[in-house]
Amino acid sequence: MRKVKFEDNLSYPREKEIIKFEGKEPFRLYFKMGKIFKDVLEVMGKDVKEVKLKWDATSINKSFYVKWEVIRKIDTWTKIKVELVAQGSQNSETREGNVTIAIVPAFITEVETGFLQRTFWWMYYFIYYKKKRIRDFYFAKNLINKLKITIGELYGIKLMESV
């Protein structure tokens, strides 16, 4: 079976959305992200994966690196994949620090087709599924904007929606 795959960047024209913060308790994001993902992207806990957590506690300025991956299914073939990376440092005495958050959202449609199915799938795609996929793309774009704004509100930053 061969795969037909479409992948669109939800933060176009940029490669990723960047949020920078300097101030009190930049690591608070770590404790809130699970709930934010569940509420904003409307996913279950099994769809949120903490891929990597690095924490350097050898100095007074503790640096951290956290990476999450969330997959939100839209239908049988289409999903939203969000990679979120938070990197920064926090002083253990004053709780002051900085964090840079990168959100890399992708809108992916992947179909496995056999020899005969491929022709019928392309007809189905051009007659019906293309319009549905465009609607779903804008729905996904709104979810990513909502995620970005919610993270900004966590730090008291007013962020603009992406176009």
N, C-alpha and C positions, 0 to 999 in steps of 0.2 A: 504494500500500500504506500502511496505517495502522499506527502503532506502539502497542503496549500496553506501558506501562512502570510497574514498581513500584520504588520506591527506599526503602530502610530505613536508618536511622542505627544503626551498630553500637556507638556509644558512648552510646546513649540511657540515661538521661534528659539527659545533657549533650550539648552540640553537638559537643564534641571532647575528647580526652584531653590533659591538660597535664602535662608533667614539667618541673620547675625544678631546676637544679643550680648551685651556686657552689663553686668549688674549682680544683684543678689540671687543666689542659689540657681545657677544655670543648669545643674544636674536634676532639677525637679522634673524635667521632661521625662526622665527614665521611669519614674513612678506613675506618671499619668498617661503615657502613650498607649498602653493596652486598652484602657477605657476610651480614649479618644478614637483609636482605630475602630473599636466596636460600635461606638455611637455615630461617628461621622460616615465611615465607609459601610456601615451596616453589615459587619461580618461577625462570625462566631470566633471564639477563642482559638479553635483549631486552624483558622486561616491566618493567624498572626504568628509569625516566627521571629524570635530574637536570634539572629544569625550569629552575631558576635558581640561580646562585651569585654572591653579591656579597661582596666582601672589601675593606674600607677599610684600606689600609696607610699612611695619611698621618700617623698618630700612634702613640704607644707602645702605647695600648690599641686594638688592631685589632678592629673590629667585623665581624661576618659575618652573612650571611643565606643559607640554603640551603633549596631546596624540591625534594622528590622526589615522583614520582607512580608508583605501582605498581598494575598491574592483574593480578589473579589470576583466570583463568577457572575456573569450576566445571563448567559444562556449556555446551551450545549457546546458551542464553539468559541464563544467570546468571553474574555476575562480582562480585569484591570489588575495590573501588577505594579505595586508601589514598593520601591526601595527607599528607606529613610535612613540617613546616616547623621548622627549627632556626634560632634567632636569638639572638645574644649577642655577647660580646666577650672577648678574651683579651689579656693584657699580654704583649708580646713578650720582656720580660726575665725576669719571674718566672713566666710561663706560667700565672698565676692568672687567673680570669675567671668568667663566668657564661653560662648558656645556658638558653633556654626552648624546649621542644620541644612542638609541637602535632601531634597525630595526629587526622586527620579521616577515619574509615573509613565507607564506604558499601557497602551490599549491593544490587546492582542486577539486576533481571530485565527484559529488553527483548525483545519479540517483534514481528516484522513479520508482519502477517497481511493476506490479501486478504479480499474480501467474504465468500466462502463459508468460508474457513479460520477466520475469527473465531469463528463459532458452535461449530465443532468444537474449537477451541483452548480455549474457555471450558469446555466439557464435560470435556476432558482435564485442564484445570487443576483443576477441583473434584473430579474423581474420583481423580486420582493426583498431579498435580504440586504441589498445595498442600502436601501432607504432606512431599514431598521437599524443597520449598523451605524449610519450617520446619526440617527436619533440617539442611539446608545453612546456614541462618541461624545455628544454634547452633554448627556447625563453624566458620563464619567468625568468630563472636564469640570462640571459643576461640583462634583464630589471632591475633586482634587483642590479646587479653589476653597471649598468649605474646610477641608483639612488644613490648608495653609493658614487660613484666617483663624481657625481654632487654636493652632499652635502659637500664632502671634498673640492671641488673647491671653494665653497661658503666661506669657512674658510681659504683657501690657503693651504690646506693639500693635499699632494699627497698620495692617497690610492691605494693599490693593489687590483686587481680583486680577487674574491673568485674562487676557483677551482670548 
